[in-house]
């Protein structure tokens, strides 16, 4: 999948070159639900980084550097540029979490903040306990 770095350089996220699956976390800086889900994705990365490679993918570059400077994601983030891959992976709603195996197969595709059934699904898949999504009113929105 072709992506762009924060510095504007084109690069590629390969799945087949990895020995472990990739957790692709799709977000946008202005997404309220992404803010609500921030503690979950940070906790997931902290507990699962030995078994998975974590990569952030923003659907826009608008305010991205400021967002990353403020939120300190514990994994590298890139800007989505590959329209074909965006369509094939059905990216668009945020936050979205995909686990892509080295074969390129999508093992799980979760759209939304981790709460209710989505929280249970993510916790079951990774065998973890996560803090859950914060209510929007507690996020300054």
VMD Tcl script that draws the C-alpha trace (Angstrom):
set ca {
  {0.00 0.00 0.00}
  {1.44 3.35 -1.03}
  {1.51 6.02 1.66}
  {3.19 9.34 2.32}
  {5.36 10.23 5.30}
  {4.84 13.43 7.29}
  {7.80 14.83 5.40}
  {5.98 14.25 2.10}
  {8.03 11.28 0.94}
  {6.29 8.39 -0.80}
  {6.81 4.98 0.74}
  {5.07 1.64 0.93}
  {3.53 -0.43 3.69}
  {4.15 -4.04 2.82}
  {2.36 -6.92 4.46}
  {4.28 -9.84 2.92}
  {7.66 -8.58 4.15}
  {6.48 -8.80 7.76}
  {6.82 -11.89 9.97}
  {3.83 -10.78 12.03}
  {0.47 -9.25 11.26}
  {0.01 -5.52 10.91}
  {-2.53 -3.60 12.95}
  {-3.53 -0.75 10.66}
  {-5.22 1.97 12.70}
  {-7.07 4.41 10.44}
  {-7.91 7.84 11.86}
  {-8.25 11.53 11.08}
  {-7.05 14.36 13.32}
  {-10.52 15.96 13.53}
  {-12.37 12.71 14.35}
  {-14.15 12.93 17.72}
  {-14.50 9.15 17.94}
  {-10.76 8.76 17.31}
  {-10.13 10.99 20.33}
  {-12.58 8.89 22.35}
  {-10.72 5.74 21.29}
  {-7.18 7.04 21.88}
  {-6.60 5.29 25.22}
  {-7.76 2.00 23.70}
  {-5.41 2.03 20.72}
  {-2.50 3.14 22.90}
  {-3.23 0.32 25.36}
  {-3.62 -2.19 22.54}
  {-0.29 -1.18 21.02}
  {1.42 -1.33 24.43}
  {0.20 -4.87 25.10}
  {0.35 -6.33 21.59}
  {3.42 -4.80 19.94}
  {5.44 -7.99 20.41}
  {2.94 -9.93 18.30}
  {1.90 -7.27 15.78}
  {3.36 -4.34 13.90}
  {1.26 -1.21 14.55}
  {0.88 1.47 11.89}
  {-1.29 4.59 11.92}
  {-2.90 5.76 8.71}
  {-4.50 9.18 8.46}
  {-7.01 9.78 5.71}
  {-5.92 13.42 5.57}
  {-2.79 15.44 6.16}
  {-4.78 18.42 7.50}
  {-3.50 19.21 11.04}
  {-1.81 15.80 11.17}
  {1.58 16.95 12.48}
  {-0.06 18.95 15.27}
  {-2.28 15.99 16.15}
  {0.66 13.58 16.33}
  {2.74 16.04 18.37}
  {-0.14 16.37 20.85}
  {-1.38 12.77 21.06}
  {1.93 10.87 20.93}
  {0.78 7.73 19.14}
  {3.11 4.87 20.10}
  {3.59 3.80 16.47}
  {4.50 5.44 13.16}
  {1.76 7.21 11.24}
  {1.44 7.86 7.53}
  {-0.94 9.60 5.14}
  {-3.15 7.48 2.90}
  {-2.50 8.11 -0.82}
  {-3.28 4.76 -2.48}
  {-6.88 5.17 -3.69}
  {-7.03 1.57 -4.95}
  {-5.99 0.19 -1.54}
  {-8.40 2.56 0.24}
  {-11.25 1.15 -1.84}
  {-10.10 -2.50 -1.54}
  {-9.72 -2.26 2.25}
  {-12.97 -0.25 2.52}
  {-11.31 2.57 4.43}
  {-13.27 5.71 5.09}
  {-14.97 5.75 8.47}
  {-12.78 6.51 11.45}
  {-11.51 5.14 13.64}
  {-11.03 1.86 11.85}
  {-8.80 -1.00 12.94}
  {-7.65 -3.74 10.59}
  {-5.36 -6.67 11.23}
  {-3.65 -7.60 8.00}
  {-1.75 -10.88 7.93}
  {1.55 -11.25 6.03}
  {-0.45 -13.04 3.31}
  {-2.45 -9.84 2.78}
  {-5.63 -11.36 4.20}
  {-7.63 -9.11 6.51}
  {-8.15 -11.06 9.75}
  {-10.37 -8.44 11.41}
  {-11.87 -5.12 10.34}
  {-13.47 -3.01 13.07}
  {-15.03 0.36 12.30}
  {-15.74 2.64 15.24}
  {-14.50 3.41 18.72}
  {-14.06 0.39 20.99}
  {-17.23 0.36 23.06}
  {-20.02 -2.16 23.57}
  {-19.88 -5.01 21.06}
  {-16.85 -3.53 19.29}
  {-14.89 -3.41 22.53}
  {-15.75 -7.06 23.22}
  {-14.79 -8.04 19.67}
  {-11.37 -6.36 19.90}
  {-10.72 -7.74 23.39}
  {-11.67 -11.27 22.28}
  {-9.55 -11.12 19.13}
  {-6.43 -9.95 20.98}
  {-7.20 -11.64 24.33}
  {-6.77 -8.36 26.21}
  {-8.73 -6.06 28.48}
  {-8.94 -2.44 27.26}
  {-10.11 0.71 29.06}
  {-13.06 1.29 26.70}
  {-13.96 4.42 24.74}
  {-14.34 7.64 26.64}
  {-17.67 9.46 26.34}
  {-17.38 12.40 23.96}
  {-18.32 14.93 26.64}
  {-15.18 13.91 28.61}
  {-12.97 14.68 25.62}
  {-13.57 18.41 25.44}
  {-16.02 18.21 22.54}
}
mol new
graphics top color blue
foreach p $ca { graphics top sphere $p radius 0.5 }
foreach p [lrange $ca 0 end-1] q [lrange $ca 1 end] { graphics top cylinder $p $q radius 0.2 }
display resetview
